[in-house]
Amino acid sequence: MASRQEFQFPVKDEDRIKSLRHRWDNCINTVLKVTKTFTLSTEYTAQWFDKLVDLHSDTERSYHTLCHLEEVFGFVDLLMLNYEQANYDSSDTITSNFLNFDAYTAIIDLSVFFHDAIYNPKSGTNEEDSAELFDQFVNEVFGDNEAALSAPTKITKKEWSGFKAVKNFIIATKSHSLDGAVDMRNEEIPYLQIFLDADMAVLGKSWEAYQYYASLIRQEYKYVPHDLYCEKRAEILQSFIGSVGGDSKTVYLNEHMREALEDRAIANLKREIAILQKGDIPGSVLTKAKFDC
């Protein structure tokens, strides 16, 4: 998976849309299970799924597309499987511990679906705005909307801490570090690490694939003058690995991600920084035809 080079999501690929919809439906059903809520009208959840598809299909997006969601989910599955095997045994399938694991899977999935829902390169509040959109989703689907629920029993944001966790996870993508883990329980931290690392997995791709990613980011920031882009992009990338002459930082928080992709991610970041400092952009001469997936 880490060597994958494509980032565009074919609009007419109904099978892949169905796959994402299946994941969405499973996520919603898990929320209903862990909160002991009665059957939910699929009309409202389907409308929100369609809204998320439309947002991620905006023509101004190059990297933060449905393809990005698809890849993040792939890494989430791998990391959650490793975590489950390391922390749960077969007897846990009937205990509250397993239910907690199931709930955290839904928390991560909702975080993935919503974390880039609002994406405007000119805005400094994308994460907050995406969290606010998630709040709207919760209020409309699980709040006081009589038509959404098929029974009078409702849940609210205050009745399931998972909704708050999703908002915290989304906000944490602003720094992509545990510094963004504000007001979070200790048991939530490993799952936050999995989510953040899956979102940053692209940094550990092969150099050829990484160049495609870098060129797509440039496309999303095409309004920024070339020299200024090179300067600011280099500064951002440097912050991922620590300041020059200062303490180094790890790119990934999860031990499996560090073992698998840390070295390559750091090499890629350093290589792009060096290219940017020369006034060039990795992958800038690549053709868009190569991005089809």
Phi, psi and chi 1 to 4 in degrees:
 res  aa     phi    psi   chi1   chi2   chi3   chi4
   1 MET       -  -37.6 -177.0  179.7  -62.4      -
   2 ALA   -66.6  -18.7      -      -      -      -
   3 SER   -90.5   -1.3   63.0      -      -      -
   4 ARG   -60.6  138.3 -175.4  172.7  179.5  173.6
   5 GLN  -108.4  -13.5  -60.4  172.0    5.5      -
   6 GLU   -95.0  147.7  -50.8   90.3  -12.0      -
   7 PHE  -134.2  -13.8  -62.9   93.6      -      -
   8 GLN   -83.4  145.7  -63.9  -76.6    1.9      -
   9 PHE  -111.2  115.1 -165.2   99.3      -      -
  10 PRO   -60.5  124.2  -19.2   32.3      -      -
  11 VAL   -59.7  -34.6  176.3      -      -      -
  12 LYS   -92.8    8.9  -63.8 -178.0  179.8  179.8
  13 ASP   -81.8   83.6 -164.4  -29.7      -      -
  14 GLU   -64.9  -31.7  -67.0  -61.7  -32.0      -
  15 ASP   -63.6  -39.5  -72.8  -19.7      -      -
  16 ARG   -74.9  -33.5  -70.9  169.2   71.1  179.2
  17 ILE   -62.9  -42.5  -66.0  -70.7      -      -
  18 LYS   -63.3  -36.5  -72.7  179.6 -179.5  177.9
  19 SER   -64.0  -43.7  178.3      -      -      -
  20 LEU   -65.4  -38.7  -74.2  173.1      -      -
  21 ARG   -64.4  -39.5  173.5   61.1 -169.8  -85.9
  22 HIS   -61.4  -41.4 -180.0   68.6      -      -
  23 ARG   -64.9  -42.2 -177.1  138.1 -165.6  159.1
  24 TRP   -59.0  -48.0  171.9 -100.7      -      -
  25 ASP   -63.2  -42.0  -70.6  -18.6      -      -
  26 ASN   -62.5  -39.2  -76.5  -15.0      -      -
  27 CYS   -62.6  -47.4  177.9      -      -      -
  28 ILE   -62.1  -42.3  -61.2  -59.1      -      -
  29 ASN   -63.8  -35.0  -72.0  -25.4      -      -
  30 THR   -65.7  -41.2  -62.4      -      -      -
  31 VAL   -60.3  -42.3  173.7      -      -      -
  32 LEU   -62.8  -38.2  -62.7  179.1      -      -
  33 LYS   -68.5  -48.9  179.5  176.9   69.6  174.0
  34 VAL   -72.4  -21.1  -60.7      -      -      -
  35 THR   -99.9   -1.5   56.1      -      -      -
  36 LYS    56.3   43.3  -62.4 -179.1  174.6   58.7
  37 THR   -94.7  147.4  -55.1      -      -      -
  38 PHE   -71.5  175.6  -70.0   94.0      -      -
  39 THR   -53.3  137.6  -55.8      -      -      -
  40 LEU  -105.3  140.8 -174.4   68.6      -      -
  41 SER   -64.2  124.5  170.0      -      -      -
  42 THR   -71.9  -14.7   57.9      -      -      -
  43 GLU   -59.5  -43.8  174.9 -174.0   -6.3      -
  44 TYR   -74.6  -40.8  -68.0   91.6      -      -
  45 THR   -68.8  -34.9   58.0      -      -      -
  46 ALA   -65.3  -39.0      -      -      -      -
  47 GLN   -63.0  -38.3  -71.2  174.8   -1.1      -
  48 TRP   -72.3  -35.9  -88.0   94.0      -      -
  49 PHE   -62.3  -45.5  175.6   78.1      -      -
  50 ASP   -60.7  -37.0  -68.7  -18.6      -      -
  51 LYS   -64.0  -43.0 -178.3 -179.4 -178.6   69.9
  52 LEU   -66.0  -38.2  -68.8  170.8      -      -
  53 VAL   -61.4  -45.2  168.4      -      -      -
  54 ASP   -62.5  -43.0  -71.3  -17.5      -      -
  55 LEU   -62.3  -43.3  -72.8  167.9      -      -
  56 HIS   -77.7  -10.2  -73.8   85.7      -      -
  57 SER   -99.1    6.4  -58.0      -      -      -
  58 ASP   -55.7  136.2 -172.2  -76.9      -      -
  59 THR   -67.5  -16.4   56.0      -      -      -
  60 GLU   -79.6  -10.1  -67.7  -60.5  -50.8      -
  61 ARG   -89.5  141.2  -62.8 -170.4 -176.4 -147.6
  62 SER  -118.9  -43.8  -62.0      -      -      -
  63 TYR  -103.6  -42.1  172.2   68.9      -      -
  64 HIS   -82.5   65.9  -66.9   89.7      -      -
  65 THR  -114.1 -174.1   63.7      -      -      -
  66 LEU   -62.0  -29.2  -68.9  171.6      -      -
  67 CYS   -63.8  -36.3 -160.5      -      -      -
  68 HIS   -63.0  -44.8  171.7   57.1      -      -
  69 LEU   -58.7  -44.6  -64.1 -169.4      -      -
  70 GLU   -58.8  -44.4 -165.9  178.3   48.5      -
  71 GLU   -67.8  -42.2  -82.4 -142.4  -34.6      -
  72 VAL   -59.6  -43.5  172.7      -      -      -
  73 PHE   -61.1  -36.8  -79.8  131.3      -      -
  74 GLY   -61.5  -43.7      -      -      -      -
  75 PHE   -71.4  -36.0  -81.2   96.2      -      -
  76 VAL   -58.2  -44.7  164.4      -      -      -
  77 ASP   -60.8  -43.6  -71.1  -17.1      -      -
  78 LEU   -64.2  -45.9  -70.2  173.3      -      -
  79 LEU   -70.7  -37.7  -66.5  172.1      -      -
  80 MET   -67.7  -35.8  -72.4  -66.2  -81.2      -
  81 LEU   -63.5  -44.5  177.6   60.9      -      -
  82 ASN   -61.4  -41.9  -73.7  -27.2      -      -
  83 TYR   -67.8  -40.9 -171.1   78.5      -      -
  84 GLU   -63.3  -44.6 -179.3 -178.1   19.4      -
  85 GLN   -64.8  -32.3  -69.1  174.5  -19.3      -
  86 ALA   -82.6  -21.8      -      -      -      -
  87 ASN  -121.8   -9.0  -67.6  -83.8      -      -
  88 TYR  -132.8  146.2  -62.3   89.6      -      -
  89 ASP  -114.6  178.3   58.3   40.9      -      -
  90 SER   -61.4  -28.8   58.7      -      -      -
  91 SER   -69.0  -18.0   64.4      -      -      -
  92 ASP   -76.1   -7.1  -75.6  -35.7      -      -
  93 THR   -66.8  -16.1   56.2      -      -      -
  94 ILE  -115.8   14.1   57.3  174.1      -      -
  95 THR  -109.4  168.8   69.5      -      -      -
  96 SER   -66.1  -25.4   59.6      -      -      -
  97 ASN   -60.9  -43.4  -76.8  -20.7      -      -
  98 PHE   -66.6  -37.5 -175.7   80.5      -      -
  99 LEU   -61.3  -38.7 -171.2   60.7      -      -
 100 ASN   -62.1  -42.7  -73.3  -19.5      -      -
 101 PHE   -62.0  -43.6 -179.7   83.5      -      -
 102 ASP   -59.6  -42.7 -137.2   19.2      -      -
 103 ALA   -65.0  -40.7      -      -      -      -
 104 TYR   -68.6  -29.3  -82.7  116.3      -      -
 105 THR   -61.3  -42.5  -59.1      -      -      -
 106 ALA   -67.4  -38.6      -      -      -      -
 107 ILE   -60.8  -46.2  -71.5  169.9      -      -
 108 ILE   -64.3  -43.8  -68.5  176.7      -      -
 109 ASP   -62.3  -43.5  -79.4    5.9      -      -
 110 LEU   -62.8  -37.9  -75.3  171.7      -      -
 111 SER   -63.5  -40.6  -59.1      -      -      -
 112 VAL   -64.2  -47.5  173.8      -      -      -
 113 PHE   -59.7  -35.4  -86.8  116.4      -      -
 114 PHE  -104.0  -13.0  -81.1   91.3      -      -
 115 HIS   -66.0  -28.2   78.5  -71.8      -      -
 116 ASP  -116.4   20.3  -74.1  -34.3      -      -
 117 ALA   -58.6  -42.3      -      -      -      -
 118 ILE  -102.7  115.0  -55.4  -60.8      -      -
 119 TYR  -140.0  105.0 -176.6   75.4      -      -
 120 ASN  -127.9  109.3  177.0    3.9      -      -
 121 PRO   -55.8  -21.4  -25.5   35.7      -      -
 122 LYS   -87.5   -4.3  -63.6 -178.7  179.6 -179.7
 123 SER  -102.1  147.6  171.5      -      -      -
 124 GLY  -103.4    9.3      -      -      -      -
 125 THR  -126.2   27.9   60.4      -      -      -
 126 ASN   -58.9  -42.3  -74.2  -39.5      -      -
 127 GLU   -66.0  -45.5  -64.8   81.4    6.9      -
 128 GLU   -63.3  -39.7  -68.2   84.1   -5.0      -
 129 ASP   -69.2  -36.0  -65.8  -20.2      -      -
 130 SER   -67.4  -39.0  -66.5      -      -      -
 131 ALA   -64.8  -37.1      -      -      -      -
 132 GLU   -66.5  -38.4  178.1   60.4   29.5      -
 133 LEU   -63.7  -39.7 -176.2   69.0      -      -
 134 PHE   -62.1  -40.0  174.6   72.5      -      -
 135 ASP   -57.7  -42.4 -126.5    1.6      -      -
 136 GLN   -61.9  -41.1  -65.8  175.4   23.1      -
 137 PHE   -59.8  -47.7  160.6   73.8      -      -
 138 VAL   -62.5  -44.9  171.7      -      -      -
 139 ASN   -63.0  -40.4  -73.5  -28.9      -      -
 140 GLU   -74.7  -41.0 -179.7  175.0  -35.1      -
 141 VAL   -91.7  -38.6  176.7      -      -      -
 142 PHE  -113.8    6.1  -65.6  102.3      -      -
 143 GLY   -97.4 -118.1      -      -      -      -
 144 ASP  -100.9   16.1  -62.8  -35.5      -      -
 145 ASN   -80.3  103.6 -170.2  -20.4      -      -
 146 GLU   -59.6  -35.2  -68.5  -74.3  -13.8      -
 147 ALA   -75.0  -22.6      -      -      -      -
 148 ALA   -72.6  -34.9      -      -      -      -
 149 LEU  -104.0  139.3  -66.2  167.4      -      -
 150 SER   -86.2    1.1   61.9      -      -      -
 151 ALA  -138.9  158.1      -      -      -      -
 152 PRO   -66.2  -19.3   22.9  -34.0      -      -
 153 THR   -70.4  128.4  -59.1      -      -      -
 154 LYS  -128.2  159.5  -62.5 -179.2  179.2   63.4
 155 ILE  -117.5  155.7   57.9  176.9      -      -
 156 THR  -126.2  174.8   67.7      -      -      -
 157 LYS   -56.2  -35.4  -69.3  179.1  -69.1 -176.3
 158 LYS   -75.9  -20.6  -66.0 -178.7  179.5  178.7
 159 GLU   -87.5  -16.1  -68.5  175.5   -0.8      -
 160 TRP  -133.1  117.9 -174.1   46.8      -      -
 161 SER   -66.1  -15.7   60.9      -      -      -
 162 GLY   -60.6  -33.7      -      -      -      -
 163 PHE   -65.4  -40.7  -68.9  142.7      -      -
 164 LYS   -66.0  -38.5 -179.3  179.6  179.4 -179.3
 165 ALA   -62.0  -41.1      -      -      -      -
 166 VAL   -60.1  -45.4  172.3      -      -      -
 167 LYS   -61.1  -42.2  -70.2 -171.4   65.1  176.3
 168 ASN   -63.3  -40.2  -73.9  -22.7      -      -
 169 PHE   -62.9  -43.4  -81.0   30.2      -      -
 170 ILE   -63.3  -45.5  -66.7  171.5      -      -
 171 ILE   -63.7  -33.0  -64.1  -62.6      -      -
 172 ALA   -64.6  -20.2      -      -      -      -
 173 THR   -70.7   -9.6   61.6      -      -      -
 174 LYS   -66.9  -36.6 -162.0  173.1 -171.3   75.1
 175 SER  -110.0  -17.1   65.1      -      -      -
 176 HIS    50.6   43.7  -87.6   98.1      -      -
 177 SER  -149.5  169.8   70.8      -      -      -
 178 LEU   -72.8   -8.1  -65.4 -175.4      -      -
 179 ASP   -62.2  -24.6  -66.5  -21.5      -      -
 180 GLY   -86.9    0.4      -      -      -      -
 181 ALA   -83.7   72.9      -      -      -      -
 182 VAL   -87.1  135.1  179.0      -      -      -
 183 ASP    53.4   49.1 -167.2   22.0      -      -
 184 MET  -120.6  141.3 -162.4  169.7  -67.1      -
 185 ARG   -75.7  150.1  -63.9  179.3  -62.5 -179.3
 186 ASN   -57.6  -37.4  -72.0  -24.0      -      -
 187 GLU   -67.8  -17.2   68.1 -177.3   65.6      -
 188 GLU   -83.6  -19.9  -64.4  173.0  -11.6      -
 189 ILE   -59.5  -46.7  -61.3  -60.1      -      -
 190 PRO   -59.5  -34.2  -23.1   34.3      -      -
 191 TYR   -75.6  -34.3  -59.3  100.4      -      -
 192 LEU   -62.9  -41.6  173.2   62.8      -      -
 193 GLN   -59.9  -42.9  -67.7  175.0  -29.5      -
 194 ILE   -61.5  -46.1  -72.6  172.3      -      -
 195 PHE   -62.5  -48.8  165.3   62.0      -      -
 196 LEU   -64.8  -40.2  -67.3  177.9      -      -
 197 ASP   -69.2  -37.5  -77.9   -0.9      -      -
 198 ALA   -63.1  -37.2      -      -      -      -
 199 ASP   -67.0  -29.1 -170.6   35.6      -      -
 200 MET  -101.2    8.2  -62.4  -78.2  -86.2      -
 201 ALA   -60.6  -27.2      -      -      -      -
 202 VAL   -56.6  -28.5   64.3      -      -      -
 203 LEU   -65.8  -21.2  -58.5 -179.2      -      -
 204 GLY   -99.1   14.6      -      -      -      -
 205 LYS   -72.4  172.1  -75.3  177.3  172.5  -74.9
 206 SER   -60.2  157.0   68.3      -      -      -
 207 TRP   -59.9  -39.3  174.1 -116.5      -      -
 208 GLU   -61.8  -46.4 -175.8  179.8   11.8      -
 209 ALA   -66.2  -38.1      -      -      -      -
 210 TYR   -61.1  -38.4 -177.2   94.5      -      -
 211 GLN   -61.7  -39.5  -70.7 -178.0   85.7      -
 212 TYR   -61.2  -45.7  -62.8  154.8      -      -
 213 TYR   -58.1  -47.6  149.1   73.3      -      -
 214 ALA   -61.4  -38.6      -      -      -      -
 215 SER   -69.5  -32.1   67.2      -      -      -
 216 LEU   -70.7  -37.7  -69.3  172.9      -      -
 217 ILE   -61.7  -41.1  -64.2  -63.4      -      -
 218 ARG   -61.3  -38.7  173.6   53.0  175.0  150.5
 219 GLN   -61.2  -38.6  -72.7 -178.2   31.0      -
 220 GLU   -70.1  -23.3  -68.3 -176.6  -23.6      -
 221 TYR  -111.3   33.9  -74.8   85.5      -      -
 222 LYS   -64.9  -18.4   57.6 -178.1  177.7  -70.7
 223 TYR   -74.9  -15.4   69.3   92.7      -      -
 224 VAL   -84.0  130.5  178.8      -      -      -
 225 PRO   -54.3  146.0  -26.2   35.1      -      -
 226 HIS   -52.9  -54.5 -179.7   90.4      -      -
 227 ASP   -63.1  -40.4  -70.2  -13.8      -      -
 228 LEU   -66.1  -40.1 -179.6   61.0      -      -
 229 TYR   -60.4  -47.5  176.1   84.1      -      -
 230 CYS   -58.5  -42.1  -70.4      -      -      -
 231 GLU   -65.0  -50.8  176.0 -172.2  -11.1      -
 232 LYS   -72.4  -38.4  -64.0  -58.1 -179.4 -177.7
 233 ARG   -62.9  -41.7  170.8   75.8  174.2  166.2
 234 ALA   -62.5  -39.7      -      -      -      -
 235 GLU   -63.5  -42.3  -70.3  177.6    1.9      -
 236 ILE   -64.3  -45.9  -67.8  171.5      -      -
 237 LEU   -64.5  -37.7  -62.2 -176.8      -      -
 238 GLN   -62.3  -33.4 -171.4   65.5   57.4      -
 239 SER   -66.4  -22.6   71.9      -      -      -
 240 PHE   -70.8  -27.8  -67.9  161.4      -      -
 241 ILE  -116.6    2.5   55.7  179.1      -      -
 242 GLY   103.3  155.9      -      -      -      -
 243 SER   -71.2  151.9   59.7      -      -      -
 244 VAL   -62.4  125.5  176.9      -      -      -
 245 GLY    81.5   -3.6      -      -      -      -
 246 GLY  -105.7 -163.7      -      -      -      -
 247 ASP   -69.7  138.4  -65.6  -25.4      -      -
 248 SER   -78.2  159.3   61.3      -      -      -
 249 LYS  -127.2  153.4  -64.9  168.0   58.7  177.0
 250 THR   -88.7  142.8   58.4      -      -      -
 251 VAL   -73.4  -41.4  174.4      -      -      -
 252 TYR  -108.6  150.7  -61.4  113.0      -      -
 253 LEU   -99.9  -30.9  -56.0  168.2      -      -
 254 ASN   -83.9  135.6  176.1  -84.2      -      -
 255 GLU   -62.8  -34.9   62.9  176.1  -37.5      -
 256 HIS   -67.6  -38.0  -64.5  -70.8      -      -
 257 MET   -68.3  -38.8  -73.2  -67.7  -79.1      -
 258 ARG   -62.7  -42.6  -72.1 -162.2  -60.0  -89.5
 259 GLU   -66.1  -38.2  -68.0  173.1    1.1      -
 260 ALA   -85.7  -39.8      -      -      -      -
 261 LEU  -128.9   -6.7  -62.0  178.0      -      -
 262 GLU   -58.2  -50.3 -177.8   78.5   14.7      -
 263 ASP   -61.8  -43.2  -70.5  -15.1      -      -
 264 ARG   -69.3  -37.3 -174.1  157.3   58.2 -175.3
 265 ALA   -62.6  -46.0      -      -      -      -
 266 ILE   -62.8  -41.4  -68.4  176.3      -      -
 267 ALA   -62.4  -43.2      -      -      -      -
 268 ASN   -63.0  -44.9  -74.2  -22.2      -      -
 269 LEU   -62.5  -45.7  -70.4  166.7      -      -
 270 LYS   -63.6  -37.0  -71.6 -177.6  176.1  179.1
 271 ARG   -67.9  -42.8 -166.6  168.8  179.2  177.8
 272 GLU   -66.5  -41.6 -178.4  178.7    0.4      -
 273 ILE   -57.1  -44.8  -69.5  169.3      -      -
 274 ALA   -62.5  -39.4      -      -      -      -
 275 ILE   -68.2  -42.8  -67.8  172.8      -      -
 276 LEU   -63.1  -38.9  -69.4  166.6      -      -
 277 GLN   -67.1  -18.1  -70.3  173.6  -19.7      -
 278 LYS   -90.6   -1.3  -66.3  178.5 -179.1  178.3
 279 GLY    88.9   14.6      -      -      -      -
 280 ASP  -113.3  168.5  -64.5  -36.7      -      -
 281 ILE  -128.4  125.4  -63.2  172.6      -      -
 282 PRO   -57.2  135.1  -23.7   34.2      -      -
 283 GLY    75.9    7.4      -      -      -      -
 284 SER   -66.6  -19.1   59.1      -      -      -
 285 VAL   -99.5    1.0  -62.2      -      -      -
 286 LEU   -73.0  147.8  -61.2  173.2      -      -
 287 THR   -87.4  147.7   60.2      -      -      -
 288 LYS   -67.0  -22.7 -168.7  170.1 -177.7  179.7
 289 ALA   -58.4  -26.7      -      -      -      -
 290 LYS   -76.0   -7.6  -78.5 -165.0  165.6 -173.5
 291 PHE   -89.6   -9.2  -59.4  146.6      -      -
 292 ASP   -65.2  136.3  -65.8  -23.1      -      -
 293 CYS  -124.2      -   53.3      -      -      -
